[in-house]
């Protein structure tokens, strides 16, 4: 997508989308594993998931195949969110 896009504003948009997604990815891992707050991680995974959808839409403008190749990532985060929800339900709720 980076190489396919020629305009500077679109490249900046790509860079910001990838950066935001990477930040949410690291934040979820820290919340869940390092800080042991699956409840906070569950709230954050919604924003993380949406950042992948936005990333796919932005990448699609430049390279449709690259956007489709992000689908397994979205599926994995969806599965991780379901597991995260189960952890919260089983361990933190009365």
Order of alpha helices (4+ residues) and beta strands (2+ residues): alpha-alpha-alpha-alpha
